[in-house]
Amino acid sequence: MTTHLALLRGINVSGHNMMKMEALKTMLENIGFQNVRTYLQSGNVFVDSEEEASKIGFMIKQEIFKVFGHEVPIIVLSKKDLELSFANNPYLKEKDIDIKKLYIVFVSIALKKEHIHDLKISQFKPDEASIDENRIFIKYAVGAGKTRLELKYIEKKLNVIGTMRNLNTVTNLLKMYEE
């Protein structure tokens, strides 16, 4: 049995796609997942399963639509994916970095470093971004709420599905993986 982390995008945000985590947990247990645990109300769910990651995402997405009526994109990650979020994050190597301004976009496909050109990141200066396979590391100059370099833009430019988490959340998710 393997532990997987499912990141649900766009639930419980500004009154949209509302679902209680306890109801989500029960729903996932009812379709056969074990040791279901959630973190925060924003759709971070750990499940144990024998299934492959791609099938887990599909199963969760289908069941959420059936039970809650929400079309929710889902990215399924392994512990290794989260570990690489720290090992390969270029902004964590900077001295005196404000970690509150660091975010990671997890995307549905592996990207090449050259895809950074497709984002036309220079138009968002002083915000910065770097690509590492299925992760896009972002360092906001002011904060995520005061930029045009947002998830919808990234998804459209790179033709991917993604979900964004701040570094604090990713840190806590990795700790939960290790519990």
N, C-alpha and C positions, 0 to 999 in steps of 0.2 A: 504494500500500500504506500502510495506517495502523497505527500502534502503539496497542494497547489494553491496559489493565491490568485483569485479572480478579482480584477479591478473593474468595477461597473462604472460606466461613465454617465454623468448627468442625472443621478438620482438624488432626491431630496435637496435640490438646488432651487432656490427662489420659488418654492411651492410647486415645482414641476417633478413629475415622475416620483411621487411620494410613495414610500414603502417603509414600514417599520422593520428594523433589523431582526427583531424576534420573529416576525412573520416570514421574513426571507430565510432565516435560519431553519425554521420548521419546514418550509417548502423544500429546501435543499435536502434536509434529512429524509423527507418523504419520498424523494426520488433516488435515494440510495447513497448519498454522500455521508461520510462519517466524520466525526470530530469537527463539526462546522463551528467556526469562530468568526466573529466580525470585529472590525475596528472602526470606530467613529460611525457616523450616520451617512457617510458619503460613499458607501459601496466598496469596502475592502473586506473580502470574504475568503477565509481559508477553508479548504475542504480536503479530506483524505479520500483517495479513489485509486482504483486500478486502471482507470481510463486514461487515454492520452490527453494532453493539454487541449488540443484542438476540439476534441469531442466534449470535454468538460465545458468549455466556453459555449459551444452550441447547445448542450443540454440546459445550461443555466439560462441562456438567452431565450430558448423556447419556453421553458417553464415560467419565467418571469412574464412573458407575453401572455401565456395561458392564464396565469393566476392573477396578475396585476394589470394586464392590458398595456404594458409599457414596452416599447421597442428600445432596448438598451444595449449599446455596444459593450463588449466585454473583452478585456485583454487578460490572458492567463499567464502568470509568471512562475518561475521556479525560484528556489532560494538562490541559485547561481545568478539569475538575472538581477536580483537585488544586490548581491555581493558585487557584481560588476558595475552597478550604479555608483558605488563608492570607489572601487579600484580604478575605474576608467574616467572618472569625472575630472576634467582638467581644472575646474574652478576650485576644487577642494585643495589643490596644490598651491593656491595663491595665499600669500601672507595677509593676515587680517581680513579674511573674507567674511562678509555678513551672510551667514547661512540662511537667514530669513528671506533672502532674495534669490535663493537657488531652487530651481524646480527641475523636474524630470518629466518628459513626455514619453510614455511607453506607447509604441506604435505596433501595428498589426503585422508588419513585414520587416525583414532585415533591410536596412538602408546601407548605401555606400557613403563614404565620407564626402564624395563629390555632390551628393544631394544637397549639401549645405548651400551650394550656389543657387539651387532652385528656390530656396527660401528668400533670396535677395536680402540677406540679413543687414546689409549696410544701410538700408532705409529705416532700420529700427535702432540705430545707434542712439544712445550708448548701450542698449541691451545687446547681449551676446548669446550665441548658440553654438553648440558643437554636436556632431552626430557620431554615435557609436552603436552600430548595428541596429537593434530595435529600441534604442534610447536616444532621445535628444535632450542634451543638457542645456539648461537656460540659466543665464545670470541676468536678472533684471536690475537696471540701474536704480529705479525707484521702487518698483513692486509690481506684482502680477496684475493688480487692478488698475494700473496707470500706463498700460502699453497697448499697442496694436498687435504685438507679437503674441497672439493668443492661439488657443487650440484650433478653433475653426479655420483660421488662416493656414496653420501648419497642415491640417488635414487636406484642405483644398489644394494647396501648392504641391504637396507630395503624394496626393492621391492615396492616403492611408486612413485608417481608423486609429484614433489614439485616445489616451486619457492622461491627464496631468496630475502630478502629486508634488507637494512641496517636500523639501529635503527632510524636514522633521517627521513627516508622515512616513516617508520611505525608511528612515532610521527606525522608527517604532515598528514598522512592518517586518523589518529584518530581525529585530529583537523577538517578535512574536514567532517567527519561523524557527528561532533557536530554542524556544520554550518547549 
